[in-house]
């Protein structure tokens, strides 16, 4: 999930190394991470949990529906729990990065000062 955040954010920031591009990059990275997180969880991680921990996907979906009644399938589980989690995670990571941006911008820009 981290790569799905960092790669688009880094690519956008690399085009023009300034605060505006950093913010745009982190916003795009956050959306990419949410989408990739939902897809990977639905098709890879939940089936792996099923096999490794002998917890059927239906049980995971059932537990999700206990919290969010609209959840009644793997798709809705990912849409209503995994995607929002990754959006929040991306926002928090972006906020911390923005707080530290001024201090680390010289490293990001490649300055030797």
VOGU-3710 file (C-alpha; in Angstrom, 3 decimals, decimal comma):
1> xxxxxxxxxx> 0,000/0,000/0,000  2,884/2,302/0,739  4,168/2,102/-2,837  0,736/2,996/-4,187  1,005/6,210/-2,153  4,672/7,055/-2,659  5,087/6,348/-6,385  2,381/8,732/-7,683  3,204/11,345/-5,030  6,913/11,175/-5,852
11> xxxxxxxxxx> 6,313/11,294/-9,600  4,151/14,412/-9,329  6,530/16,098/-6,880  9,482/15,299/-9,126  7,919/17,302/-11,988  8,200/20,532/-9,999  9,632/20,401/-6,509  7,470/22,861/-4,615  4,821/22,806/-1,907  1,895/22,916/-4,351
21> xxxxxxxxxx> 3,119/19,855/-6,243  3,842/18,106/-2,965  0,227/18,629/-1,865  -1,183/17,548/-5,228  1,103/14,514/-5,226  0,038/13,486/-1,745  -3,641/13,904/-2,655  -3,232/11,720/-5,745  -1,166/9,241/-3,723  -3,884/9,070/-1,068
31> xxxxxxxxxx> -6,566/8,289/-3,656  -4,334/5,702/-5,344  -3,590/4,042/-2,012  -7,299/3,854/-1,169  -8,171/2,287/-4,526  -5,252/-0,158/-4,542  -5,926/-1,036/-0,897  -9,540/-1,891/-1,660  -8,653/-4,019/-4,688  -5,728/-5,836/-3,030
41> xxxxxxxxxx> -7,773/-6,556/0,095  -10,707/-7,867/-1,915  -8,759/-10,110/-4,253  -5,606/-11,029/-2,303  -5,519/-10,294/1,427  -8,987/-11,457/2,461  -8,587/-14,801/0,619  -5,160/-15,207/2,251  -6,684/-14,538/5,692  -9,256/-17,208/4,844
51> xxxxxxxxxx> -6,533/-19,764/4,109  -4,012/-18,866/6,830  -6,346/-18,222/9,747  -9,215/-20,492/8,719  -11,585/-17,558/8,946  -13,976/-17,639/5,999  -14,414/-14,387/4,131  -18,121/-14,544/4,967  -17,254/-14,262/8,677  -15,112/-11,195/8,003
61> xxxxxxxxxx> -17,960/-9,630/6,008  -20,396/-10,530/8,820  -18,189/-8,829/11,401  -18,028/-5,755/9,185  -21,814/-5,706/8,859  -22,108/-5,704/12,652  -20,406/-2,300/12,594  -21,681/-0,967/9,258  -25,037/-2,547/8,358  -24,648/-1,706/4,640
71> xxxxxxxxxx> -21,823/-4,253/4,355  -23,198/-7,459/2,840  -20,449/-8,511/0,413  -16,683/-8,455/0,011  -17,031/-5,509/-2,381  -19,002/-3,467/0,153  -16,641/-4,525/2,940  -13,728/-3,093/0,979  -15,715/-0,034/-0,111  -17,033/0,887/3,338
81> xxxxxxxxxx> -14,154/-0,161/5,578  -10,868/-0,660/3,716  -11,120/2,360/1,405  -12,063/4,840/4,174  -9,283/3,456/6,382  -6,730/4,025/3,621  -8,104/7,512/2,916  -7,687/8,427/6,584  -4,222/6,877/6,650  -3,218/8,865/3,552
91> xxxxxxxxxx> -4,538/12,095/5,041  -2,622/11,527/8,290  0,607/10,661/6,453  0,157/13,716/4,222  -0,471/15,995/7,212  2,667/14,769/8,980  4,644/15,190/5,774  3,376/18,758/5,356  4,335/19,565/8,944  7,842/18,282/8,262
101> xxxxxxxxxx> 8,067/19,553/4,660  10,002/22,723/5,389  12,549/20,796/7,439  13,124/18,054/4,891  12,597/19,973/1,633  16,350/20,450/1,165  16,821/16,674/1,242  13,918/16,151/-1,150  15,201/18,810/-3,541  18,697/17,381/-3,462
111> xxx> 20,382/20,466/-1,986  23,741/19,988/-0,314  23,265/22,860/2,181
//
